[in-house]
Amino acid sequence: MKSYISLLIFTALLMTKGYSQSNDKVINVLNTIIKPITKINAEDSFDDIEFLKDKAKDASIIGIGESTHGTDLYNTYRQRLVRFLVEKMGYKAIVDEGDILAAERVDAYINNQTDSLELIGGLQPVIINRRELDWLRSYNKDRSERESVHIYGAEVRGFYGIIKKLESLSFLNNVDPDLGKFIGDTGVGYKNLTRKDFANIKKVAGKWKRECNGPLCSYYLSLFNQQIDFAYRQRFGREGFNVRDKYMFENIKSVVSKTMGNKVIILAHNGHLQKTKFATLTSLGYLLNNFYGTRYFVIATDFNKGNVNIYNFKTGHFEDTFFKDVADKNAIEYYFKQCKYPNFILSVSDAFKNPVTAPLVNNKIKMLRNMGAAGDIIKPSIRMAENYDLIIFFYNTNQLHTG
């Protein structure tokens, strides 16, 4: 019995040593592939990301993802990537996973059509960062309309903005009383709205369509109908995610078609931008990848530990929450955190070409810092090689490790 126990212990030690050697080999090869992030701010020189010109040379639609919506470091670094793509690679449009109506006001500011900047809700921080908006405003100042950069939203967020826009158009003779309840219920889930309410608002949309007499009102009515459809499905549990991403795809496709060189930057969560389905859901990135093929290029972001601003549904407030080191050996961050550079960029195709690192990016693996706005981990594993072209990794969101 004693010898049997000793054999078990010896075997366990061998297995542990073998795994460690395999792990070390993967990390060693990763260290030859990754490129260090040496600068964080948009104003710094671009020497450490010049290689993007080659990596993304065949692309015209570049998605810059974020694994959370509340990591300040992502916001700072995405501004750097956006500025590089605009200044060095000629990108002319920025589409945010945010409200179309809110983006119109921001776009007017960066294109010097107004001197005041009204930052209404519904846009992510990378768009409403005043320093970056002022840079875009200066960049656009002496450029023609065709050469200028524009900002767009990808979707309609709630009823308030779109209804107010439609009310401002001259073809509407009066305000329908059925709209009042919708203007006041803009929260996720639309819990105060009934099926009868939706039947009423569809009648209003039909009435407005009969009164519509031009392309402008037709455009905003189409957005209004998008919001009715999405809100109904969100409220009554019928494919809300699929419908939302389908409309984002249609709206982004329209932006691409009218942008010079079709060169568009999309800012959204990693999950929306990934190239395969989001579990069983039809994601925006899945639709973009099927439609644009190799012209669609995805940059994901990830981190190991640090603070994230997440939404608490119980309190109705955002709260700073600390996430500790990833310890799960079945998570991509477990390997990334052991690399020699604390902050780096990984070319997924380069990792896929190497037989040592190919299993890491081609087998299904967890991405434990991929989470929703409330901090919930997105559980389904994914293959990095099928979904992302580059991964930007930060060891700690609280400290800007460089070099």
LUMVEXSE-30018 format. One line per field, with one value per residue (C-alpha): residue number from 1; x, y, z; residue in three letters. Coordinates in Angstrom, 1 decimal. Layout:
LUMVEXSE-30018
vexnu c(NUM|...)
xx c(X|...)
yy c(Y|...)
zz c(Z|...)
lumba c(ALA|...)
***
This chain:
LUMVEXSE-30018
vexnu c(1|2|3|4|5|6|7|8|9|10|11|12|13|14|15|16|17|18|19|20|21|22|23|24|25|26|27|28|29|30|31|32|33|34|35|36|37|38|39|40|41|42|43|44|45|46|47|48|49|50|51|52|53|54|55|56|57|58|59|60|61|62|63|64|65|66|67|68|69|70|71|72|73|74|75|76|77|78|79|80|81|82|83|84|85|86|87|88|89|90|91|92|93|94|95|96|97|98|99|100|101|102|103|104|105|106|107|108|109|110|111|112|113|114|115|116|117|118|119|120|121|122|123|124|125|126|127|128|129|130|131|132|133|134|135|136|137|138|139|140|141|142|143|144|145|146|147|148|149|150|151|152|153|154|155|156|157|158|159|160|161|162|163|164|165|166|167|168|169|170|171|172|173|174|175|176|177|178|179|180|181|182|183|184|185|186|187|188|189|190|191|192|193|194|195|196|197|198|199|200|201|202|203|204|205|206|207|208|209|210|211|212|213|214|215|216|217|218|219|220|221|222|223|224|225|226|227|228|229|230|231|232|233|234|235|236|237|238|239|240|241|242|243|244|245|246|247|248|249|250|251|252|253|254|255|256|257|258|259|260|261|262|263|264|265|266|267|268|269|270|271|272|273|274|275|276|277|278|279|280|281|282|283|284|285|286|287|288|289|290|291|292|293|294|295|296|297|298|299|300|301|302|303|304|305|306|307|308|309|310|311|312|313|314|315|316|317|318|319|320|321|322|323|324|325|326|327|328|329|330|331|332|333|334|335|336|337|338|339|340|341|342|343|344|345|346|347|348|349|350|351|352|353|354|355|356|357|358|359|360|361|362|363|364|365|366|367|368|369|370|371|372|373|374|375|376|377|378|379|380|381|382|383|384|385|386|387|388|389|390|391|392|393|394|395|396|397|398|399|400|401|402|403)
xx c(0.0|2.8|4.6|1.3|0.9|4.5|3.9|0.9|2.8|5.7|3.3|1.6|5.0|5.9|2.7|3.1|6.6|5.6|2.8|5.2|7.7|4.8|3.6|7.1|7.5|4.3|5.3|8.8|7.4|4.8|7.6|9.1|5.8|4.3|5.1|5.6|3.3|5.8|3.4|-0.2|-1.3|-2.6|-0.1|3.0|4.9|3.5|6.8|5.5|2.4|3.7|3.5|-0.3|0.1|1.3|-1.0|-4.2|-3.2|-6.0|-8.6|-11.0|-13.3|-11.4|-13.2|-11.5|-13.1|-13.1|-13.5|-15.4|-17.3|-15.8|-12.0|-10.5|-7.2|-9.0|-10.5|-7.1|-5.4|-8.3|-7.8|-4.3|-5.3|-8.1|-5.7|-3.1|-5.8|-7.0|-3.7|-1.5|-3.9|-6.6|-9.6|-12.6|-15.4|-15.7|-18.8|-19.5|-21.7|-23.9|-26.8|-27.1|-28.9|-26.2|-23.5|-25.0|-24.4|-20.8|-20.2|-21.5|-18.9|-15.9|-16.8|-17.0|-20.7|-21.3|-19.1|-20.9|-20.7|-23.7|-22.7|-25.9|-26.1|-25.7|-22.1|-19.0|-16.2|-13.8|-16.3|-17.2|-13.6|-13.3|-9.5|-9.9|-12.9|-11.0|-8.2|-10.7|-12.1|-8.7|-7.9|-11.1|-10.8|-9.2|-10.4|-13.1|-16.3|-15.0|-11.6|-13.1|-13.6|-17.1|-18.5|-21.6|-23.6|-24.5|-28.0|-30.9|-30.7|-34.2|-37.2|-36.5|-33.9|-35.6|-39.1|-37.7|-36.0|-39.2|-41.2|-38.7|-39.4|-41.9|-44.0|-45.4|-48.5|-49.1|-47.7|-49.5|-50.4|-49.4|-45.8|-45.6|-45.2|-42.4|-40.4|-40.4|-39.4|-35.9|-34.4|-33.2|-36.1|-38.8|-40.6|-43.5|-44.6|-47.4|-48.3|-51.1|-48.6|-46.5|-49.6|-50.4|-46.9|-46.9|-50.1|-48.3|-45.3|-47.8|-49.5|-46.1|-45.1|-48.2|-47.3|-43.6|-42.6|-38.9|-35.7|-34.9|-38.1|-37.9|-34.5|-35.5|-38.7|-36.7|-34.6|-37.9|-39.1|-35.8|-36.2|-39.9|-38.9|-35.9|-37.7|-40.6|-38.3|-36.3|-39.4|-41.0|-37.9|-37.8|-34.2|-33.4|-29.6|-30.0|-32.2|-30.0|-26.9|-28.7|-29.7|-26.3|-24.9|-27.4|-26.6|-22.8|-23.1|-24.8|-21.9|-19.3|-21.0|-20.9|-17.4|-14.4|-12.4|-15.0|-12.5|-14.4|-13.4|-16.0|-15.8|-17.8|-17.5|-15.3|-18.4|-20.2|-17.1|-16.0|-16.2|-18.1|-21.5|-21.7|-22.5|-25.7|-26.4|-25.8|-23.3|-22.5|-19.0|-20.4|-22.5|-19.6|-17.2|-19.7|-20.3|-16.8|-14.5|-10.8|-11.7|-13.0|-10.2|-10.7|-8.5|-9.6|-8.6|-7.9|-6.4|-5.3|-6.2|-7.2|-10.2|-13.2|-16.2|-19.3|-23.0|-24.9|-28.5|-29.6|-28.3|-28.6|-25.0|-21.6|-19.1|-15.3|-14.6|-11.3|-10.6|-7.6|-5.1|-6.5|-5.5|-7.5|-5.1|-7.9|-8.1|-6.1|-5.1|-3.3|-0.8|-0.7|0.1|3.3|4.8|7.9|6.1|3.3|1.5|1.7|0.0|-0.3|-0.8|-3.1|-2.1|1.6|0.7|-1.4|1.5|3.8|3.1|3.8|1.3|-1.2|-3.2|-3.5|-5.2|-7.0|-8.5|-11.5|-10.4|-11.9|-11.5|-12.3|-12.0|-14.7|-17.6|-20.8|-21.5|-22.5|-19.2|-20.7|-18.1|-19.1|-18.8|-18.7|-15.1|-14.0|-11.2|-9.0|-7.9|-11.4|-12.4|-9.6|-6.7|-4.9|-5.2|-4.1|-3.2|-2.7|-1.3|-2.9|-5.5|-4.4|-0.8|0.5|3.4|5.5|8.8)
yy c(0.0|2.3|1.7|2.3|5.7|6.6|5.7|8.0|10.9|10.3|10.2|13.4|15.1|14.0|15.3|18.6|18.9|18.0|20.6|23.2|22.6|22.8|26.0|27.5|26.5|28.3|31.4|31.4|31.3|33.9|36.2|36.0|37.0|39.7|43.4|45.5|48.5|51.3|54.2|54.7|58.3|59.5|62.3|60.0|58.9|55.9|54.0|51.0|50.5|51.3|47.6|48.0|49.5|46.1|43.9|45.7|46.7|44.7|45.9|48.9|48.2|47.9|47.0|48.0|46.0|46.2|43.3|45.6|48.9|50.3|50.1|53.6|52.3|51.0|54.4|56.0|53.5|53.4|57.1|56.4|53.7|55.9|58.8|56.5|55.1|58.5|60.3|57.5|55.2|57.5|56.3|58.7|57.5|56.4|54.4|53.9|51.2|54.1|56.3|57.7|60.9|61.6|61.1|63.6|66.4|65.3|65.1|68.6|69.8|68.0|69.3|72.9|73.3|74.4|75.9|74.2|70.6|69.0|65.6|63.7|60.1|57.0|57.2|55.4|57.4|57.2|59.3|61.8|62.5|66.2|66.2|63.7|65.5|68.8|67.0|65.8|69.3|70.7|67.9|68.6|72.4|73.0|69.8|69.3|67.4|64.4|64.5|65.1|62.5|61.9|60.3|58.0|56.0|52.3|52.2|54.0|54.0|54.4|56.4|59.9|61.0|59.6|60.9|64.4|64.3|63.3|65.9|68.6|67.7|70.0|67.2|66.4|68.4|67.4|65.3|62.1|61.5|57.8|58.9|60.2|56.8|55.9|59.1|58.4|54.7|54.5|51.8|48.4|46.0|48.7|47.1|49.6|49.1|46.7|45.0|47.5|50.4|48.9|48.4|52.1|53.3|51.2|53.0|56.3|55.1|54.2|57.5|59.4|57.3|58.4|62.1|61.7|63.5|63.2|61.2|62.8|61.8|58.4|57.9|58.9|56.9|53.8|54.4|54.8|51.5|49.8|51.0|49.8|46.4|46.0|47.4|45.0|42.0|43.1|43.6|40.3|38.1|37.5|37.6|41.1|40.6|39.2|42.1|44.7|43.5|43.1|46.7|47.8|45.9|47.6|51.0|50.5|49.1|52.4|54.4|52.3|52.8|56.6|57.0|57.7|54.6|52.7|53.2|52.9|52.3|50.5|50.8|48.2|45.3|42.4|40.2|42.3|42.5|38.8|37.1|34.0|33.8|35.0|31.6|30.9|34.5|36.3|39.0|42.2|40.9|37.7|39.7|42.0|39.2|37.3|40.5|42.1|39.0|39.9|43.6|43.2|43.3|43.0|44.3|42.9|44.1|42.1|42.4|40.4|42.3|45.8|48.0|48.1|50.4|48.2|48.9|47.7|47.0|47.0|50.5|51.9|53.3|52.5|51.1|50.6|46.9|45.2|41.9|39.9|37.8|35.2|31.8|29.6|27.6|27.2|31.0|33.0|35.6|33.0|32.7|36.3|37.5|35.4|37.1|39.2|42.4|43.5|45.3|44.0|43.4|39.8|39.1|36.1|34.9|34.8|32.7|30.4|29.8|28.5|24.9|25.6|28.5|27.4|25.2|28.2|30.4|27.7|25.6|26.9|28.8|31.1|34.8|35.6|39.4|39.4|40.7|42.6|46.1|44.6|42.7|39.3|37.0|35.9|32.1|30.6|29.8|30.9|30.3|33.4|32.5|32.5|35.8|38.3|39.5|41.3|41.2|44.1|43.0|45.0|43.2|45.7|48.3|50.4|50.8|51.7|49.2|50.0|48.9)
zz c(0.0|0.9|-2.4|-4.3|-2.6|-3.4|-7.0|-7.2|-5.7|-8.1|-11.1|-10.0|-9.7|-13.2|-14.6|-12.9|-14.1|-17.7|-17.6|-16.3|-19.1|-21.7|-20.1|-20.1|-23.8|-24.8|-22.8|-24.4|-27.9|-27.1|-26.0|-29.5|-31.1|-28.9|-29.5|-26.4|-25.8|-24.9|-25.2|-24.0|-24.8|-28.1|-28.2|-28.1|-31.2|-33.0|-33.5|-31.4|-33.5|-37.0|-37.8|-38.0|-41.4|-42.6|-40.5|-41.5|-45.0|-46.6|-44.2|-44.6|-41.6|-38.3|-35.1|-31.9|-29.1|-25.3|-22.9|-20.5|-20.9|-17.8|-18.1|-18.2|-19.6|-22.7|-23.3|-23.2|-25.5|-28.0|-28.5|-29.5|-32.0|-33.4|-33.9|-35.6|-38.0|-38.9|-39.2|-40.6|-42.4|-43.7|-41.9|-42.3|-40.0|-36.4|-35.4|-31.7|-30.1|-29.1|-30.0|-33.5|-32.3|-29.7|-32.2|-34.6|-32.1|-31.5|-35.2|-35.7|-33.1|-34.6|-38.1|-36.9|-37.5|-33.9|-31.2|-28.4|-27.4|-25.9|-24.6|-24.2|-23.0|-25.1|-26.3|-24.9|-23.3|-26.2|-28.2|-25.5|-24.4|-24.9|-25.6|-28.5|-29.9|-29.9|-31.8|-34.4|-34.6|-35.3|-37.8|-39.7|-39.7|-43.1|-44.8|-47.3|-46.4|-48.3|-46.4|-43.0|-40.3|-39.1|-36.0|-36.0|-33.6|-34.5|-33.0|-31.5|-27.7|-26.3|-27.6|-26.3|-28.8|-31.9|-31.0|-30.3|-33.7|-35.5|-33.6|-34.8|-38.5|-40.2|-41.7|-38.3|-37.7|-34.1|-31.3|-30.6|-26.9|-27.2|-27.4|-23.8|-22.1|-24.5|-23.9|-20.2|-20.4|-21.7|-19.4|-20.4|-20.6|-21.1|-18.2|-18.0|-21.6|-22.6|-25.8|-26.3|-25.9|-28.7|-30.9|-30.3|-31.2|-34.4|-35.4|-34.8|-37.0|-39.8|-39.6|-39.8|-42.8|-44.7|-43.9|-44.7|-47.9|-48.2|-47.6|-44.3|-42.6|-44.2|-42.7|-39.2|-39.4|-40.3|-37.1|-35.2|-36.4|-35.6|-32.0|-31.8|-33.0|-30.7|-27.7|-28.2|-28.5|-25.5|-23.4|-24.3|-24.7|-28.4|-29.8|-28.5|-29.0|-32.6|-33.6|-32.0|-33.7|-37.0|-37.0|-35.9|-38.9|-41.3|-39.9|-40.1|-43.6|-44.6|-43.1|-44.9|-48.2|-47.9|-46.5|-48.7|-49.3|-47.1|-44.2|-41.0|-37.4|-35.2|-31.4|-29.4|-27.0|-28.0|-28.0|-30.6|-32.8|-32.7|-36.1|-35.1|-33.4|-29.8|-28.4|-30.4|-31.1|-34.4|-33.5|-35.3|-36.1|-37.5|-40.0|-40.8|-41.4|-43.6|-45.7|-45.9|-45.5|-45.3|-45.3|-41.7|-39.1|-35.4|-32.5|-29.1|-25.7|-22.6|-19.1|-16.1|-13.0|-11.8|-11.4|-13.6|-13.4|-13.5|-13.2|-10.1|-11.1|-7.4|-6.6|-10.1|-9.9|-11.4|-8.9|-9.1|-8.7|-8.4|-10.3|-9.0|-11.0|-13.3|-11.9|-14.2|-16.5|-19.0|-19.6|-22.1|-19.5|-17.5|-20.3|-21.2|-17.7|-17.7|-20.7|-20.4|-21.4|-19.0|-21.8|-25.4|-28.7|-30.0|-33.7|-33.6|-37.1|-36.0|-33.0|-35.2|-37.6|-34.8|-33.8|-30.1|-29.8|-32.4|-29.9|-27.6|-30.1|-32.2|-29.4|-27.5|-24.4|-21.8|-21.8|-18.2|-18.5|-21.3|-19.3|-19.5|-18.2|-14.8|-14.5|-15.3|-17.0|-20.5|-20.0|-23.5|-24.6|-28.1|-30.5|-30.7|-34.3|-35.6|-34.0|-33.5|-35.6|-32.8|-29.0|-26.9|-23.4|-20.2|-17.1|-14.7|-15.4|-12.4|-13.4|-16.8|-17.2|-20.2|-21.7)
lumba c(MET|LYS|SER|TYR|ILE|SER|LEU|LEU|ILE|PHE|THR|ALA|LEU|LEU|MET|THR|LYS|GLY|TYR|SER|GLN|SER|ASN|ASP|LYS|VAL|ILE|ASN|VAL|LEU|ASN|THR|ILE|ILE|LYS|PRO|ILE|THR|LYS|ILE|ASN|ALA|GLU|ASP|SER|PHE|ASP|ASP|ILE|GLU|PHE|LEU|LYS|ASP|LYS|ALA|LYS|ASP|ALA|SER|ILE|ILE|GLY|ILE|GLY|GLU|SER|THR|HIS|GLY|THR|ASP|LEU|TYR|ASN|THR|TYR|ARG|GLN|ARG|LEU|VAL|ARG|PHE|LEU|VAL|GLU|LYS|MET|GLY|TYR|LYS|ALA|ILE|VAL|ASP|GLU|GLY|ASP|ILE|LEU|ALA|ALA|GLU|ARG|VAL|ASP|ALA|TYR|ILE|ASN|ASN|GLN|THR|ASP|SER|LEU|GLU|LEU|ILE|GLY|GLY|LEU|GLN|PRO|VAL|ILE|ILE|ASN|ARG|ARG|GLU|LEU|ASP|TRP|LEU|ARG|SER|TYR|ASN|LYS|ASP|ARG|SER|GLU|ARG|GLU|SER|VAL|HIS|ILE|TYR|GLY|ALA|GLU|VAL|ARG|GLY|PHE|TYR|GLY|ILE|ILE|LYS|LYS|LEU|GLU|SER|LEU|SER|PHE|LEU|ASN|ASN|VAL|ASP|PRO|ASP|LEU|GLY|LYS|PHE|ILE|GLY|ASP|THR|GLY|VAL|GLY|TYR|LYS|ASN|LEU|THR|ARG|LYS|ASP|PHE|ALA|ASN|ILE|LYS|LYS|VAL|ALA|GLY|LYS|TRP|LYS|ARG|GLU|CYS|ASN|GLY|PRO|LEU|CYS|SER|TYR|TYR|LEU|SER|LEU|PHE|ASN|GLN|GLN|ILE|ASP|PHE|ALA|TYR|ARG|GLN|ARG|PHE|GLY|ARG|GLU|GLY|PHE|ASN|VAL|ARG|ASP|LYS|TYR|MET|PHE|GLU|ASN|ILE|LYS|SER|VAL|VAL|SER|LYS|THR|MET|GLY|ASN|LYS|VAL|ILE|ILE|LEU|ALA|HIS|ASN|GLY|HIS|LEU|GLN|LYS|THR|LYS|PHE|ALA|THR|LEU|THR|SER|LEU|GLY|TYR|LEU|LEU|ASN|ASN|PHE|TYR|GLY|THR|ARG|TYR|PHE|VAL|ILE|ALA|THR|ASP|PHE|ASN|LYS|GLY|ASN|VAL|ASN|ILE|TYR|ASN|PHE|LYS|THR|GLY|HIS|PHE|GLU|ASP|THR|PHE|PHE|LYS|ASP|VAL|ALA|ASP|LYS|ASN|ALA|ILE|GLU|TYR|TYR|PHE|LYS|GLN|CYS|LYS|TYR|PRO|ASN|PHE|ILE|LEU|SER|VAL|SER|ASP|ALA|PHE|LYS|ASN|PRO|VAL|THR|ALA|PRO|LEU|VAL|ASN|ASN|LYS|ILE|LYS|MET|LEU|ARG|ASN|MET|GLY|ALA|ALA|GLY|ASP|ILE|ILE|LYS|PRO|SER|ILE|ARG|MET|ALA|GLU|ASN|TYR|ASP|LEU|ILE|ILE|PHE|PHE|TYR|ASN|THR|ASN|GLN|LEU|HIS|THR|GLY)
***
